[in-house]
């Protein structure tokens, strides 16, 4: 119960659900195992970012709240930039598979 209350459960729920879909994706998708490799790489990159955030909080000499505001804006901009890049490259990435 504490696991779900702290929000850790829902965070890993998506990872586990996608991991369970790997055999289906390997059999039915043109990318095969490459698709699951990219998904798992993204999950691992997210874990590295969490560690970097913890290190940044430890080393930030000023107000930690200021660091949170900077990181929040950076994460929002990175998300919007990633979505814009995906939208721009979508046609080129999907035309050989679909």
Secondary structure, 3 states (H helix, E strand, C coil): CHHHHCCHHHHHHHHHHHHHCHHHHHHHCCCCHHHHHHHHHHHHHHHHHHHHHHHHHHHCCCCHHHHHHHHHHHHHHHHHHHHHHHHHHHHHHHCCCC
